[in-house]
Amino acid sequence: MKKWLSMVVIAAMLAGGIMPAGAEGEAGGVNDASEMQQGAQSPQSSGISQDLPLPAGDAAQGLAAVQTPGVLKLNLPGEYIVTDVDAKIRRLNTPTEDYVYAAYDEVNGQIDYASRMTLGEGEHYRLSLTARLVDRNGGKEFLYHEKMDLTYDQLVAKSSWEMNADTVQVTVDSTALEGYGEFDVQFLAGEGREKEWLHNRGYRGDFTLLINPSQVSYAWSTWKNGIGYIHKEKLSIDGDMTFKLNEQDLGREKAIVSLPLAASQRAYVYTTETTFQFPSGVSKLFISRGRYAMGINDELGSGTELQWHSDYREITEDTAYEFGQPGMVIESFEASRDEINADTPVRRGDFELRWVYGANASEYHAEYELKHANGARIASFNVTESEDAQLRLYAAIEPSLKSGKYLLTATVTYPGFSESLTANRSFEILGMDSNEVNGSLIRAENETGAPLQNGQLFVYEAFPYTYELETPQYYYSPIFVGEPVEPGAFFVPNAYLLAGRRYEVMIIGQASNSRQRVVYHKTITGGQGEVSFHAASLSKTIFASSHATVSDRLLLSVMSEQNGYISWPMLLPFEQNGQAVAYVQTSNAIQATAVLHDSSTDRGYYLERALRVNQGTPQLVNLEGALMRLTPPAGFQDGTIAISSSKIAETSDASEYYVNQGTTADVRYAITKDGYRYTFRSAISDIQQNVAFSVGSREVYMNDADVISAGRINQKVYTDFYEGSEKANLVKVEPLSAEKPAASEGSLTFKSMTAEGPRTITVEEEQEGLRYPNPASAAVASLPTDEENGESVLEYQLVDKDNREVGERIRTSSFDSVEIDAPRDEGEYRLQLVNQLFPDDLKSYSGQTLLTNIGQARQEKRIQLTGSAKYPVLSWGGSGELWSIGKESQRFLLEEDHSIVLDAALIKPDANYVLHIQGGVLVTGVRIPFYTQLHLTGEELLRSSSLTVAEGQAPITIILPTNLKNSARG
């Protein structure tokens, strides 16, 4: 249809005497029907005739001459028919930008790489193309994959896509595996943001991969006699080759996974990159060791299907999954007068229900109902989401809830369930509108003695996050944020000020000059009644910088004796004279931090001062004083520098930074050389002079020796590169255009410990006051991860004592370490750095590490910890010890997924053990410590895949290990 419309439009233009732009130019390669046909046929789709005649003469020339920038005609060799195309484009000027899909015109065989991305001058692009091809003569299947890097000018000038002359053929051959089920063979090309799974979609079995020489990962699956297989490995492609699937790989170094499947259920296996599926009847899997999640598809007939999904876990040993009775619990619950948020997953053993397919309204219905504690119904909320089975409630409540007790009930009906599932959550709203609610009235004045205007009250409580030290470390978290009930008056219910417990109260409001602030801080004890803050206790504190403008803000916080935050930082606006003014009352030290950027000179300023205020005495604080200059390496293009510290997240980039004398901070600096961007990290401590950073010595060498455990996979080996007297810590290399990268926008952020672990938190100022959006969802900024690095930088090869290669080459995007799969045979090995994947004129890495492969490898036994019905949500952090009777056996830390890892080799099945676990649970967003003591036999430990903690039983008398006594206190 598109071709006919094009002909009609051109014919009309010619009839009216109108020629397309450039019609008198040379025809651009569309000469006959066969070329138009190439890349356009699709046996699965259109059925459109591919033999329509082209307009003749000048009309054909005019059609060919019209070229749209970014539109490339597929000009593949004539023996191929194109049946499927997956095209993408990525802007290389922005290294963190992902690929964007391009549109494919099947009729005309053209890819429009500009369909979803605006092209711009001076930019660099990477184009990706994956196409499924069929041989015109024999019907053989091919999977073609290629990438090309182009500048904007090159892309605009290019009109067609040709297959690279270096393309080689990798033929998949499964003839050696007779009697096995269908094969799913997938190749993974690239790393980081360049990762692409090459999968011959819609066709399973032998095919040929057309690709440029490279190193790829591959994975393939099959099944036989009720057993499924997944094999993963790496493959170096140097030229044409035949890739033979063989039976030996199916049993080599595999973990056995058992799934309790019924006849109507099918198994899915998810890796972090792709998915494999198996037919019904396959309930046991032999899989290469690695990180997986399991899926169960329950086919109920009439097109109805339930999809269950487990969490990801490292599978290094035989593992049995459970699929028990269905149940659900309300998690991640938050409630206020005006809003209720809840998440209610449905689980069966190790699996959670994710999707419901093909169910009608009578089979699948989910709702929440809100009632008073006396049973009176308030509202109901239908949360049925077509195929999404995850019950989530985000509901605004109108009118607002009054003080009282409430019950939220979740009810869901699913096909295949014998009865509906329900879950309940009781909660209480506290406020001044109830005579039953007691609390404290807190009053505050501005600097003139008038009631404080536009104020906010914050109640902070201290929570421990380390227990092993003699003096536990604490972080402070806001447990209550209050608005004034009348000018200058705040009410805090006693539920947030428990009698006898210590709290930190912060009040922030406007001074009589609306750009200035009033800040009160006081430590109070719950139950003491009314508290008042008076103007006489305020000290006018002026923070001055000659480089500040009215658009800048100062971060001000009250500090603890351990030099952590008592209060999360607040914002103070600078005035036109470069001063930020606050009237402050606190007996603690305060810290002021300003991050300024002069756009006219591209200079940055990182200024911080710690001080104590004198009650009633004005103070002028010069944020500058003696400033030290920090500059990136000289003699390179586009040098930039940025600062971060233990408290403040990373600043925006600048050509140079000035910091206070005596500053301690981390520095990130970067330079561009010959099309590559090099990023380094360094640290300054108590700086006393200007610092010009360098790129360090050119020659960089590996660490001498390390020890590994035989047979352990994904084992991290620290390379510990060292160089001469001139040192620089290179952390990232990425290809870039010669254009200077856009400066990152600075944001007012800080670092703090929370119930979910270390976090970077943004502070914003709105009309209603300060706001700290989603503090629990943003992880603290750290060194770039492999995923962030994207490109691999170094390549290693493990060799034995006879210099024979062991396994495939290993690529990494980290300069600090590399993960290897340790051989099972003991002895000495060497990890050789065999290739540097970026130019070596600036930094040249070389060397090898001697690895001693010791026997008696640690047999990892992973046990998943789950919360109880009363405390279902576990929080970040924790540790514990496994004791055999009378002596300590093993220590461990709680993993990020709330699991513990024990050495099964040290556990005797017939011995008795005590498992001590300390951690935290989240209760309305606040981390509450717990301690659990479990008595188990060795056999029970080895058999357990999960354990419930934080049961909340009645107090019991226990004998604690010494370093756990503090954690169980209270």
Residue pairs with C-beta under 8 A, 6 or more apart in sequence:
1 48
1 107
2 105
2 107
2 108
3 36
3 48
3 52
3 107
3 108
4 52
6 63
7 54
7 55
10 20
10 55
10 59
10 62
10 63
11 55
11 59
13 19
13 20
14 58
14 59
14 62
19 62
20 62
20 63
20 65
20 66
21 65
21 66
22 62
22 65
22 66
22 67
23 58
23 61
23 62
23 65
23 66
24 61
24 65
25 61
25 65
26 61
26 65
27 60
27 61
27 64
27 65
28 64
28 65
28 67
28 159
29 35
29 64
29 73
29 75
29 159
29 160
30 36
30 54
30 60
30 63
30 64
30 73
32 54
33 50
33 51
33 52
33 53
33 54
34 78
36 50
36 54
36 108
36 109
37 50
37 51
37 109
38 74
38 75
38 76
38 78
38 80
38 81
38 82
38 109
39 73
39 74
39 76
39 81
39 82
39 85
39 109
40 50
40 82
40 106
40 107
40 108
40 109
41 50
41 81
41 82
41 83
42 82
42 83
42 84
42 106
43 83
43 134
44 83
44 202
45 106
46 106
46 107
48 107
54 60
54 63
55 63
67 159
68 112
68 114
69 114
69 119
69 155
69 156
70 112
70 113
70 114
70 115
70 119
70 155
70 156
71 110
71 111
71 112
71 113
71 114
71 159
72 110
72 111
72 113
72 158
72 159
72 160
72 161
73 108
73 109
73 110
73 159
73 160
73 161
74 82
74 85
74 109
74 110
74 111
74 131
74 160
74 161
75 160
75 161
75 162
76 82
76 131
76 133
76 144
76 161
76 162
76 163
77 163
78 136
79 135
79 136
79 137
80 133
80 134
80 135
80 136
80 142
80 144
81 133
81 134
81 135
81 136
82 109
82 131
82 132
82 133
83 132
83 133
83 134
84 131
84 132
84 201
84 202
85 104
85 106
85 111
85 129
85 130
85 131
85 132
86 101
86 129
86 130
86 131
87 101
87 102
87 104
87 111
87 113
87 127
87 128
87 129
87 130
88 99
88 100
88 101
88 102
88 127
88 128
89 99
89 100
89 102
89 113
89 117
89 125
89 126
89 127
89 128
90 97
90 98
90 99
90 100
90 125
90 126
90 128
90 193
91 97
91 117
91 123
91 124
91 125
92 123
92 124
92 125
92 126
92 149
92 735
92 736
92 737
93 122
93 123
93 124
93 736
93 737
93 739
93 741
93 742
94 741
94 742
95 677
95 734
95 736
95 790
96 193
96 788
98 193
99 128
99 193
100 116
100 117
101 116
102 111
102 112
102 113
102 114
102 115
102 116
102 117
103 111
103 112
103 115
103 116
104 110
104 111
104 112
105 111
105 112
111 129
111 161
113 125
113 127
113 155
119 125
119 152
119 155
119 156
120 152
121 152
121 153
122 152
122 737
122 739
123 151
123 152
123 737
123 739
124 149
124 150
124 151
124 152
124 736
124 737
125 149
125 150
125 151
125 152
125 155
126 147
126 148
126 149
127 147
127 148
127 149
127 150
127 155
128 145
128 146
128 147
128 196
129 144
129 145
129 146
129 147
129 161
130 143
130 144
130 145
130 196
130 198
131 143
131 144
131 145
132 141
132 142
132 143
132 144
132 200
132 201
132 202
132 203
133 141
133 142
133 143
133 144
133 210
134 140
134 141
134 142
135 142
140 207
140 208
141 200
141 203
141 205
141 206
141 207
141 208
142 207
142 208
142 209
142 210
143 198
143 199
143 200
143 207
143 208
143 209
143 210
144 163
144 167
144 210
144 211
145 189
145 196
145 198
145 209
145 210
145 211
146 163
146 164
146 167
146 210
146 211
146 212
147 194
148 164
150 158
151 737
163 210
164 212
166 212
166 213
167 210
167 211
167 212
168 210
168 211
168 212
168 213
168 237
168 238
168 239
168 240
168 241
169 208
169 209
169 210
169 240
169 241
170 208
170 209
170 211
170 235
170 237
170 240
170 241
170 242
170 243
171 206
171 207
171 208
171 209
171 241
171 242
171 243
172 183
172 185
172 206
172 207
172 208
172 209
172 243
172 245
173 206
173 242
173 243
173 244
173 245
174 180
174 183
174 205
174 206
174 222
174 244
174 245
175 206
176 244
176 245
176 246
176 247
177 183
177 222
177 245
177 246
177 247
179 224
180 222
180 223
180 224
181 222
181 223
181 224
181 279
182 204
182 205
182 222
183 204
183 205
183 206
183 220
183 221
183 222
183 245
184 199
184 204
184 220
184 221
184 222
184 276
184 277
185 199
185 200
185 204
185 207
185 218
185 219
185 220
185 245
186 197
186 198
186 199
186 218
186 219
186 220
186 274
187 197
187 198
187 199
187 209
187 211
187 216
187 217
187 218
187 235
188 195
188 196
188 197
188 198
188 216
188 217
188 218
188 219
188 273
188 274
189 195
189 196
189 198
189 211
189 214
189 216
190 196
191 786
191 790
191 791
191 792
191 811
191 813
192 786
192 787
192 788
192 789
192 790
192 791
192 792
192 813
193 787
193 790
194 790
194 791
195 273
197 273
197 274
198 209
198 211
198 216
199 274
200 207
209 243
211 237
213 237
213 238
213 239
214 237
215 234
215 235
215 236
215 237
215 808
215 809
215 811
216 234
216 235
216 237
217 232
217 233
217 234
217 235
218 232
218 233
218 234
218 235
218 243
219 230
219 231
219 232
219 233
219 271
219 274
219 276
219 288
220 230
220 231
220 245
221 228
221 229
221 230
221 231
221 269
221 276
221 278
222 228
222 229
222 245
222 250
223 229
223 278
223 279
223 282
226 281
226 282
226 283
226 284
227 282
227 284
227 285
227 286
228 267
228 269
228 276
228 278
228 282
228 284
228 285
228 286
229 250
229 254
229 285
229 286
229 287
230 269
230 276
230 285
230 286
230 287
230 288
231 249
231 250
231 252
231 288
232 271
232 288
232 290
233 249
233 288
233 808
234 807
234 808
234 809
235 243
235 808
236 808
236 809
250 286
251 286
253 288
253 289
254 286
254 287
254 288
254 289
255 286
255 287
255 288
255 289
255 315
255 316
255 317
255 318
255 319
256 284
256 285
256 286
256 318
256 319
257 284
257 285
257 287
257 292
257 294
257 315
257 318
257 319
257 320
257 321
258 283
258 284
258 285
258 318
258 319
258 320
258 321
259 267
259 283
259 284
259 285
259 294
259 296
259 321
259 323
260 283
260 321
260 322
260 323
260 349
261 267
261 280
261 282
261 283
261 296
261 323
262 298
263 280
263 281
264 280
264 298
264 299
264 300
264 301
265 280
265 296
265 297
265 298
265 299
266 277
266 278
266 279
266 280
266 282
266 296
266 297
266 299
267 277
267 278
267 282
267 283
267 285
267 294
267 295
267 296
267 297
268 275
268 276
268 277
268 278
268 294
268 295
268 296
268 297
269 275
269 276
269 277
269 278
269 285
269 287
269 292
269 293
269 294
269 295
270 292
270 293
270 294
270 295
270 309
270 312
271 290
271 291
271 292
272 291
272 312
275 295
277 297
278 285
280 299
287 315
289 315
289 316
289 713
290 314
290 315
290 713
290 714
291 312
291 313
291 314
291 315
292 312
292 313
292 315
293 309
293 310
293 311
293 312
293 313
294 309
294 310
294 321
294 350
294 351
295 307
295 308
295 309
295 310
296 307
296 308
296 323
296 351
297 305
297 306
297 307
297 308
298 305
298 306
298 307
298 308
298 416
299 305
300 306
300 415
300 416
302 358
303 357
303 358
304 356
304 357
304 358
304 359
304 363
304 415
304 416
305 355
305 356
305 357
305 358
306 353
306 355
306 356
306 357
306 389
306 414
306 415
306 416
307 353
307 354
307 355
307 356
307 357
307 389
308 323
308 348
308 351
308 352
308 353
308 354
309 351
309 352
309 353
309 354
310 321
310 350
310 351
310 352
311 350
311 352
311 864
311 897
312 897
313 319
313 862
313 864
313 897
313 899
314 714
314 860
314 862
316 712
316 713
316 860
317 859
317 860
317 861
317 904
319 945
320 945
321 349
321 350
321 351
321 945
322 349
322 350
322 945
323 348
323 349
323 350
323 351
324 348
324 349
325 348
326 346
326 347
326 348
326 353
326 414
326 417
326 421
327 346
327 347
327 348
327 421
328 344
328 345
328 346
328 347
328 391
328 410
328 412
328 421
328 422
328 423
329 344
329 345
329 423
329 869
329 872
330 342
330 343
330 344
330 408
330 410
330 423
330 424
330 425
331 342
331 343
331 344
331 345
331 872
331 873
332 341
332 342
332 343
332 873
333 341
333 342
333 343
333 408
333 425
333 427
333 924
334 340
334 341
334 342
334 924
334 925
335 341
335 406
335 408
335 427
335 429
336 401
336 429
337 397
337 400
337 401
337 402
337 429
337 431
338 396
338 397
338 398
338 400
338 401
339 394
339 395
339 396
339 397
340 368
340 370
340 393
340 395
340 397
340 408
341 393
341 394
341 395
342 368
342 391
342 392
342 393
342 408
342 410
342 425
343 390
343 391
343 392
343 393
344 368
344 391
344 392
344 393
344 410
344 412
344 423
345 352
345 353
345 390
345 391
346 352
346 353
346 389
346 391
346 412
346 414
346 421
347 353
350 945
350 946
352 390
353 389
353 390
353 414
354 388
354 389
354 390
355 387
355 388
355 389
356 364
356 387
356 388
356 389
356 414
356 415
357 387
359 414
359 415
361 384
363 413
363 414
363 415
364 384
364 413
364 414
364 415
365 382
365 384
365 412
365 413
366 382
366 383
366 384
366 385
366 391
366 410
366 411
366 412
366 413
367 380
367 381
367 382
367 383
367 384
367 410
367 411
367 412
368 380
368 381
368 383
368 391
368 393
368 395
368 408
368 409
368 410
368 411
369 377
369 379
369 380
369 381
369 408
369 409
369 411
370 377
370 378
370 379
370 380
370 381
370 397
370 406
370 407
370 408
371 377
371 378
371 406
371 407
371 408
371 409
372 378
372 404
372 405
372 406
372 407
373 404
373 405
373 406
373 407
373 426
378 401
378 406
379 395
379 397
381 393
381 395
383 391
383 392
383 393
389 414
391 410
391 412
393 410
401 429
402 429
402 431
402 433
402 434
403 429
403 430
403 431
403 432
403 433
403 434
403 436
403 437
404 428
404 429
404 434
405 426
405 427
405 428
406 426
406 427
406 428
406 429
407 424
407 425
407 426
408 424
408 425
408 426
408 427
409 422
409 423
409 424
410 422
410 423
410 424
411 420
411 421
411 422
412 420
412 421
413 420
413 421
414 421
428 495
430 437
430 439
430 493
430 495
431 437
431 491
431 493
432 439
432 485
432 491
437 493
437 494
438 493
438 494
439 491
439 492
439 493
439 494
439 496
439 497
440 491
440 492
440 494
440 497
440 524
440 526
440 528
440 529
440 530
440 531
441 489
441 490
441 491
441 529
441 530
441 531
442 457
442 489
442 490
442 491
442 492
442 505
442 507
442 530
442 531
442 532
442 533
443 451
443 488
443 489
443 490
443 530
443 531
443 532
443 533
444 451
444 452
444 455
444 488
444 489
444 490
444 507
444 509
444 518
444 520
444 532
444 533
445 451
445 452
445 488
445 533
445 534
445 535
446 452
446 453
446 488
446 509
446 510
446 511
446 512
446 518
446 535
446 583
447 511
447 512
447 518
447 535
447 538
447 540
447 583
448 512
448 535
449 534
449 535
450 488
450 512
451 486
451 487
451 488
451 489
452 484
452 487
452 488
452 507
452 509
452 510
452 518
453 487
453 488
453 509
453 510
454 509
454 510
454 769
455 484
455 488
455 490
455 507
455 508
455 509
455 510
455 518
455 769
456 481
456 482
456 483
456 507
456 508
456 509
456 769
456 770
457 480
457 481
457 482
457 483
457 484
457 490
457 492
457 505
457 506
457 507
458 478
458 480
458 481
458 482
458 505
458 506
458 507
458 508
458 567
458 568
459 478
459 479
459 480
459 481
459 482
459 492
459 496
459 497
459 503
459 504
459 505
459 506
460 476
460 477
460 478
460 479
460 503
460 504
460 505
460 506
460 566
460 567
461 476
461 477
461 479
461 501
461 503
461 504
461 926
462 474
462 475
462 476
462 502
462 504
463 474
463 475
463 476
463 477
463 755
463 920
463 926
463 927
463 928
463 929
464 472
464 473
464 474
464 929
464 966
464 967
465 473
465 474
465 475
465 753
465 877
466 472
466 473
467 879
467 918
467 963
467 964
467 966
467 967
468 879
468 963
472 966
473 562
473 564
474 560
474 562
474 564
475 564
475 565
475 752
475 753
475 754
476 504
476 560
476 564
476 565
476 566
476 567
477 754
477 755
477 926
477 927
478 568
478 772
479 496
479 926
480 492
480 496
482 490
482 491
482 492
483 490
483 768
483 769
484 490
485 491
490 507
494 526
494 527
496 503
497 503
497 524
497 526
497 527
498 526
498 527
499 525
499 526
499 527
500 525
500 526
500 527
501 525
501 526
502 523
502 524
502 525
502 526
503 523
503 524
503 525
503 526
504 521
504 522
504 523
504 558
504 566
504 567
505 520
505 521
505 522
505 523
505 524
505 531
506 519
506 520
506 521
506 558
506 566
506 567
507 518
507 519
507 520
507 521
507 533
508 517
508 518
508 519
508 520
508 570
508 769
508 770
509 517
509 518
510 516
510 517
510 518
511 517
511 518
511 581
511 583
513 581
515 573
515 575
515 581
516 581
516 582
516 583
517 570
517 572
517 581
517 582
517 583
518 538
518 582
518 583
519 556
519 558
519 570
519 582
519 583
519 584
519 585
519 586
520 533
520 537
520 538
520 585
520 586
521 558
521 566
521 567
521 584
521 585
521 586
521 587
521 588
522 531
522 533
522 585
522 586
524 531
533 585
535 583
536 616
537 585
537 615
537 616
538 583
538 584
538 585
538 616
539 583
539 584
539 585
539 613
539 614
539 615
539 616
539 617
539 618
539 619
540 581
540 582
540 583
540 618
540 619
541 581
541 582
541 583
541 584
541 590
541 613
541 618
541 619
541 621
542 579
542 580
542 581
542 618
542 619
542 620
542 621
543 554
543 556
543 572
543 579
543 580
543 581
543 582
543 592
543 594
543 609
543 621
543 623
544 578
544 579
544 620
544 621
544 622
544 623
545 574
545 578
545 594
545 596
545 605
545 607
545 622
545 623
545 624
546 578
546 624
547 578
547 596
547 598
547 605
547 624
548 554
548 574
548 578
548 579
548 580
548 594
548 596
549 574
549 578
550 573
550 574
550 575
550 576
551 574
552 573
552 574
552 594
552 596
553 571
553 572
553 573
553 574
553 580
553 748
553 765
554 571
554 572
554 573
554 574
554 580
554 592
554 593
554 594
555 569
555 570
555 571
555 572
555 592
555 593
555 594
555 595
555 648
555 748
555 750
555 763
556 569
556 570
556 571
556 572
556 582
556 590
556 591
556 592
557 565
557 566
557 567
557 568
557 569
557 570
557 590
557 591
557 647
557 750
558 565
558 566
558 567
558 586
558 588
558 589
558 590
559 565
559 566
559 588
559 589
559 590
559 591
559 610
560 566
560 588
561 588
564 752
564 753
565 647
565 750
565 752
566 588
568 750
568 752
568 761
568 763
568 772
569 593
569 750
569 763
570 763
570 770
571 748
571 763
571 764
571 765
571 770
572 580
572 581
572 582
572 592
573 580
573 765
574 580
575 581
580 594
584 590
584 613
585 613
585 615
586 613
588 612
589 610
589 611
589 612
590 610
590 611
590 612
590 613
591 608
591 609
591 610
591 647
592 608
592 609
592 610
592 611
592 621
592 623
593 606
593 607
593 608
593 647
593 648
594 605
594 606
594 607
594 608
594 623
595 604
595 605
595 606
595 607
595 643
595 648
595 651
595 652
595 746
595 748
596 604
596 605
596 607
597 603
597 604
597 605
597 651
597 652
597 654
597 746
598 604
598 605
601 655
602 654
602 655
602 656
602 743
603 654
603 655
603 656
603 657
603 658
604 641
604 642
604 643
604 651
604 652
604 653
604 654
604 656
604 657
604 658
605 624
605 627
605 657
605 658
605 659
606 643
606 645
606 648
606 651
606 657
606 658
606 659
606 660
606 663
606 665
607 623
607 624
607 659
607 660
608 623
608 645
608 648
608 660
608 663
609 621
609 623
609 660
611 619
611 621
613 619
623 660
624 660
625 660
625 661
626 660
626 661
627 658
627 659
627 660
627 661
628 658
628 659
628 660
628 661
628 663
628 687
628 688
628 689
628 690
628 691
629 656
629 657
629 658
629 690
629 691
630 641
630 643
630 656
630 657
630 658
630 659
630 667
630 684
630 690
630 691
630 693
631 639
631 641
631 656
631 690
631 691
631 692
631 693
632 639
632 640
632 641
632 655
632 656
632 669
632 670
632 671
632 693
633 639
633 669
633 671
633 692
633 693
633 694
633 695
634 692
636 671
636 672
636 673
636 695
637 671
637 672
637 673
637 738
637 740
638 670
638 671
638 672
638 677
638 740
638 741
639 655
639 669
639 670
639 671
640 653
640 654
640 655
640 669
640 670
640 741
640 743
641 653
641 654
641 655
641 656
641 657
641 667
641 668
641 669
641 670
641 693
642 650
642 651
642 652
642 653
642 654
642 657
642 667
642 668
642 669
642 744
643 650
643 651
643 657
643 659
643 665
643 666
643 667
643 668
644 650
644 651
644 665
644 666
644 668
644 781
645 663
645 664
645 665
645 666
646 664
646 751
647 750
647 751
648 749
648 750
648 751
649 747
649 749
649 750
649 751
649 760
649 780
649 781
650 668
650 781
651 657
651 746
652 743
652 744
652 745
652 746
653 670
653 741
653 743
653 744
654 743
657 667
659 665
659 684
659 687
661 687
661 688
662 686
662 687
662 688
663 684
663 686
663 687
664 683
664 684
664 685
664 686
664 687
665 683
665 684
666 681
666 682
666 683
667 681
667 682
667 683
667 684
667 693
668 679
668 680
668 681
669 679
669 680
669 682
669 693
670 677
670 678
670 679
670 680
671 677
671 678
671 695
672 678
672 736
672 738
672 740
673 839
673 841
673 842
674 839
674 841
675 735
675 736
675 737
675 738
676 733
676 734
676 735
676 736
676 838
676 839
677 732
677 733
677 734
677 735
677 736
677 741
678 695
678 730
678 732
678 733
678 842
678 843
679 730
679 731
679 732
679 733
679 734
679 784
680 693
680 695
680 696
680 728
680 729
680 730
680 731
681 729
681 731
681 783
682 693
682 728
682 729
684 691
693 728
694 726
694 728
695 728
695 730
695 842
695 843
696 723
696 726
696 727
696 728
696 729
696 730
696 843
697 723
697 724
697 725
697 726
697 727
697 728
698 841
698 842
698 843
698 844
699 723
699 724
699 844
699 846
700 721
700 722
700 723
700 730
700 843
700 844
700 845
700 846
701 721
701 722
701 723
701 845
701 846
701 847
702 719
702 720
702 721
702 833
702 845
702 846
702 847
702 848
702 849
703 718
703 719
703 720
703 721
703 722
703 849
704 849
704 850
705 849
705 850
705 851
705 852
706 717
706 718
706 849
706 850
706 851
706 852
707 851
707 852
707 854
708 715
708 717
708 820
708 822
708 829
708 851
708 852
708 853
708 854
709 715
709 822
709 853
709 854
709 857
709 858
710 822
710 823
710 824
710 825
710 826
710 853
710 854
710 855
710 856
710 857
711 822
711 823
711 824
711 857
712 821
712 822
712 857
712 858
713 821
713 822
714 819
714 821
715 819
715 820
715 821
715 822
716 817
716 818
716 819
717 817
717 818
717 819
717 820
717 831
717 849
717 851
718 816
718 817
719 815
719 816
719 817
719 818
719 833
719 849
721 815
721 845
721 847
729 815
730 815
730 843
731 783
731 784
731 815
732 784
732 788
732 789
733 789
733 791
733 793
733 838
734 789
734 790
734 791
735 791
747 762
748 762
748 763
748 764
749 760
749 761
749 762
749 763
750 760
750 761
750 763
751 758
751 759
751 760
751 761
751 780
751 781
752 758
752 759
752 761
752 775
753 759
754 761
754 775
754 776
754 876
754 927
755 776
755 875
755 876
755 920
755 922
755 925
755 926
755 927
756 776
756 875
756 876
756 922
756 927
757 779
757 780
757 876
757 877
758 779
758 780
759 775
759 776
759 778
759 779
759 780
760 778
760 779
760 780
760 781
761 772
761 775
761 778
762 772
762 773
762 778
763 770
763 771
763 772
764 770
764 771
764 772
764 773
765 771
776 925
783 816
786 812
786 813
786 814
789 813
789 814
790 813
791 813
791 837
791 838
792 811
792 812
792 813
792 837
793 812
793 813
793 814
793 815
793 836
793 837
793 838
794 811
794 812
794 815
794 818
794 833
794 835
794 836
794 837
794 845
795 809
795 810
795 811
795 812
795 833
795 834
795 835
795 836
795 837
796 809
796 810
796 811
796 812
796 818
796 820
796 831
796 832
796 833
796 834
797 805
797 809
797 810
797 831
797 832
797 834
798 805
798 806
798 807
798 810
798 820
798 823
798 829
798 830
798 831
798 832
798 851
799 805
799 806
799 829
799 830
799 832
800 806
800 823
800 827
800 828
800 829
801 827
801 828
801 829
806 823
806 829
807 820
807 821
807 823
809 834
809 835
810 818
810 819
810 820
811 837
812 818
812 819
815 845
818 831
820 831
822 853
822 857
823 829
823 853
825 853
826 853
826 854
826 855
827 853
828 850
828 851
828 852
828 853
829 850
829 851
829 853
830 848
830 849
830 850
830 851
831 848
831 849
831 851
832 848
833 845
833 846
833 847
833 848
836 844
836 845
836 846
856 905
857 905
858 903
858 905
859 903
859 904
859 905
860 901
860 902
860 903
860 904
861 901
861 902
861 903
861 904
861 907
861 941
861 942
862 899
862 900
862 901
863 899
863 900
863 901
863 902
863 941
863 944
863 945
863 946
863 947
864 897
864 898
864 899
864 945
864 946
864 947
865 874
865 894
865 898
865 899
865 900
865 917
865 919
865 946
865 947
865 948
865 949
866 872
866 874
866 898
866 946
866 947
866 948
866 949
867 873
867 874
867 921
867 948
867 949
867 950
868 948
868 949
868 950
868 951
868 952
870 950
870 951
870 952
871 921
871 923
871 928
871 930
871 950
871 952
873 921
873 922
874 898
874 919
874 920
874 921
874 922
874 949
874 950
875 919
875 920
875 921
875 922
875 927
876 896
876 920
876 927
877 894
877 919
877 920
878 893
878 894
878 917
878 918
878 919
878 920
879 891
879 892
879 893
879 894
879 918
879 919
880 891
880 892
880 894
880 900
880 915
880 916
880 917
880 918
880 919
880 964
881 888
881 889
881 890
881 891
881 892
881 915
881 916
881 961
881 964
882 889
882 890
882 891
882 892
882 902
882 907
882 913
882 914
882 915
882 916
882 941
883 889
883 913
883 914
883 915
883 916
883 961
884 908
884 911
884 912
884 913
885 911
885 912
885 913
885 914
888 961
889 906
889 907
889 913
890 902
890 903
890 906
892 900
892 901
892 902
894 900
894 917
894 919
895 901
898 919
900 917
902 941
904 942
907 913
907 938
907 941
907 942
908 938
909 937
909 938
909 939
909 942
910 937
910 938
910 939
911 937
911 938
912 935
912 936
912 937
912 938
913 935
913 936
913 937
913 938
913 941
914 933
914 934
914 935
914 936
915 932
915 933
915 934
915 935
915 936
915 941
915 947
916 931
916 932
916 933
916 960
916 961
916 964
917 931
917 932
917 933
917 934
917 949
918 929
918 930
918 931
918 932
918 964
918 967
918 968
919 929
919 930
919 949
919 950
920 927
920 928
920 929
920 930
921 927
921 928
921 930
921 950
922 928
929 967
930 949
930 950
930 952
931 964
931 967
931 968
932 949
932 950
932 951
933 958
934 947
936 944
958 968
960 968
